[in-house]
Amino acid sequence: MAFTAKDVAALREKTGVGMMDCKKALQEADGDMEQASLILREKGLAASVKKAGRIAAEGVAYAEDKNGVAVVIEINAETDFVAKNAGFQAFVKTCADTVAEANPEDVEALLGTKASGESVTVDELLKDKILTIGENIKIRRFQRYEGAVTSYIHSGGRIGVIVRFDAAPELADKDEFKEYAKNVAMQIAAVNPQYLDSASVPANIVEEEKNVLKQQIVDEGKPAEIAEKIVMGRIAKFFKEICLIEQPYVKDSAMSVGEYTKSVGDSLGGAIKILEFTRFEKGEGIEKRNDDFAAEVAGMIK
């Protein structure tokens, strides 16, 4: 029995399964819609889609670097317990390796990429993990850098950081540089800078902060004509809070991260510059489920 693109779309609407899987099921069922639905259920694909509606705000932020490539990726699950599951952790590592090797453009492209060391795509591997583990699992985001790079994982995967530097290869190979790079990554994890330096802060953000500070100064009873001078002093403090280069170095607050970077470069005999960084915190910005576990258990034994 022949089938059309409308049939594929109708099966997708009915089951929530991806278009390619629906097409394959219809081919296998010779165009029979009910049989195709049954095939999808038997394969567990429809079950994995049902789980996809559940909130996944736990999981891990994982980071790694090797052979001049650094990757940070966030993959979410429904519970912290699953995040500690060996199978889940292996899946996260496979995804990171796939990003490092294949350099996909985005999460959608990653899902369609053959998984590192596997004969199936990342999407197929993901669906298998959802069925095996029994929770909704989502690949949320990733970032990839090449060059002089480092990575850092904080608190067992609560925060993942990668950083890219401008440094000559002979400099980046030195143990002293690697220690410095790791310290910078730890600074990013601990203090959570929003921008690289003051020049990176959007003009509208700076202007907004200046207006807030000026109003605060006027409210303190200071004359408006000197408020501008006071604002310039306070805006420097604002930059120290949100910009990595201007932040006090956590291991020695007498110097900034920029000054620390220069001192390491001077000691190694070459210039070092921090170019960019990415910091992922697990579940950041996701509305988490607020379950009353005790009430749930009490309800089950009534």
N, C-alpha and C positions, 0 to 999 in steps of 0.2 A: 504494500500500500504506500503510495507516494505521500509526501508531506511537504508543506510550504514553510516559508519564513514566518508566516503568521502562526502556524502550528508551534514552531519553536518558541515564539514570543508568548503564546498562550500557555505553554508548558512552564515556561519560566515564571509567568505571572502566578500560576497555580502552585508551584513548588518553591519558588524563591531561589532556585539553583541557577548557576551561571549558564549563559547561552550555549557555550561549547558543550558542556555536559548534557544539556537538554537535547542538543542536536544529535549527540552520540547515542543517547537513550532512544530517541525516535528512530534512528537508523537501526539500532539493535531490535527495536520493537516493530520494525517494518511499518512505521507511521501510526501505530495504534497508541492513542493518547493515554489510555488507562494502563496499558502494559508498560509504557515508557515511565509513567509515574511510579509504578511498582518497581521497576528496575532502579530508579533513583532512590527509592526508599530502601531497597535491598542493599544498595551500595553505601547507604548511610548518608548520602549527600543532603537529603531533605532534613535529616536530623541535625546535621551540622549547621544548616541555615537557621533552624529554630533556635539553636544556641546563640546565633549571631545577634539576636535581639537583646541578649542579656548584657548588663553592664560589666565591662572588663577594665578595672582601674588598678589592679595589682600587676604583678609580673616583674620585669627587670629592665633596667637601663644597662646595657652591656657595651663595653668598649674594648677594642684590641688594636694593636699595631704590629705589623711585621713587613719586612722587605720594603720599607718606605711607603706603606699604605696604612692609614688609620681609619677605623670605622667605629661609629657609635650608633647603636640601634636600640629602640624601645619596643618591646613586645609585651603586650598586656594579657593577663588572665583574670579570672573572677576572684580568686583567693590567693592570699600570700602562701598558703600551703602548697598550691600547685607550682608557684614560682620556685620552690625548693625541690621539685620533682626532677629526677635525673633526665628523664625523657624530654621534659620541657626545656631544661638547660641545654641539652644536646641540640635541640631544634633551634634555639636562639643562636648557638655557636655556628650552626650550619648556615643560618640566614646571614650572619655577619661575614662568614667566609665567602658566601655567594656575592654579597655586596662588594667585598674587597676584590674578588676575581673578575666579576662580570660588569661592575660599574653601572648598574641599572639607573635609569633616569629618576624613577620615583617608585613608590610602593606598588603601584599597579604593574609597572614593568618588572619589578622584583618577583611578584607573584607568578608571572609568566615565564620566568627564567628557570632553567634546569638547576636544581639545587646542588651545591658543591658536594661532590662525592656520592651523589645519588643518581638514579636513573629516571626520576620523576621531577616535575616542577615544584617550586616552593609552594604554590597553591595546593597542589595535590598532597604534598607533605603536611601542610597546615591542616587540611581537612582530615587527614588521617590522625593527627595529634588531637584534634577536637573530639573525634570519635573515641580514641583510645583513653584520653585523659578525662573526658566528660565535662569539660568546661569550655565556654567561649574563649577563644584566643585570637588576638588581633595584632598584626604588625602595624604599629602606629606611625613610625617615622624612622629615618636614618640619615646620617651624614657621612661623607667619605672625603678624606684629604690624601694628597700625595706629596712626597718630599721629605723634609726634615720634620718628623711628626712624633707625637707621643700620645699615650692614652692612660686613663686612670679610672678605676671603678671604686666607688666609695660605698661602704656599709653594705657589702654583699649584693650590690646591684640596685641600690636606691637611687644612686646618681652615677651617670657615666659621662666622661669628658674626653674630648680629643682636642689637640692643639697643633697648629702648623706654624713653623718658624722659617725665617730666612736666615740660613746659616750654611757656610761652605761644607761640603761632604766630609772633608777631613776634620772639621770642627764638630760636626754632628755625631761623628763616630766615637768621640771621646767620652769616657765615663763621666767626666765632670759636667759635660753638656747634658748627658742623659739624666743626671741627678738634678740639674737645674730645670730641665724640661718637666720632669716629674713634679718638682716643687711648684712650678707654675700651674700645672694641671690640678694639683691639690688645692692651690689658692682659689682657683675657679670653682672647684667643688664646694669649698668651705664658705666663700664670701659671695658667690653668685653675682659677678659683675654683669651688667646689662649690655655694656658696649666695650669695645677695645680701648678707645681713648676719647678724649673730649671732642676731637674733630669728627668722630663717628656719631655723636649724638645729634639727632635731627634738630634743625633750627627751631621748629615749632615746640619741641619738648623743652629746649633751653629757654625760649621766650616765655612759655607758660610758667616755668619754675621761677624766672626772674619776676614775673608779675605777682606770683604768690609771695615771694620773699619781700618784694617792695611793699605789699599791703601789710605784711606782718610787721615790718619796720615802722610804717606809718602808725599802725595800731599800737605800737610800743610808745608812741608819743614823740618819735624822732621827726625833725623837720623834713618835709618832702624833698627839699633841695639837696640834702646830704644822703638821702635814701639810696640814690644810685651808686654812690661810692661804697656804701655798706653792702649793697647787693653784690657787687663784683667780688668782694671778699667771701661772701657766703656761697656764691655760685661755685667758687673753687672747691669748697667743702663738698658741695653737691657732686661735682665731678669725681672727687676722691671716693665717694660712696658707690658710684655706679660704673666707673670706668676702670678696667683692669690695670692699665699702665699707670694711672694716677693713684691707685689704691695703695695703702701702706702694706708692705710685704708682711704676711702673717708671722713669719719666723724671725723677723727683725723689723719692728715697726718704725725704727729710726730711718729706714729707707723705703722708697716706693718700689713697686714691681718694675717700673722703668729703670730706676737706678740700680736695682738688683741685676736686671738684665745687662746693663752696661758694664757693671763690675765683673760679671762672669765673662763677657766678651773680652774685656781688657785682660783678664787673667789668662785667657786661652789664646790671646793674640789674634782676635778676629771679631768682626761685627756680628751681632745677633739681633734679630728683630722678631717680635711676635706678630704674625700676620693675621691670624684668625683663630677662633675657638668655637666649639659647640658644647653645650652642657644640657643634657637631658636628665630630668628628674622623673622618676617613675610616677605615673598617674597625674602628672602636673596638668591642671586645667580640666581634668575629667571629673564630672559630678559623680561622687562615689555613693554606692548603695549603703543605706543606713539600716541594717537589719538588727532587730532585737532578737538575738539568738536564744536567750532564755525563754522569751515568750513563744518562739517558734517550737522549741522542744516541749514546753508545757502544753501547747496546742496539740502536739502529736500524741501525747499520752492521755488526753481526755477520753 
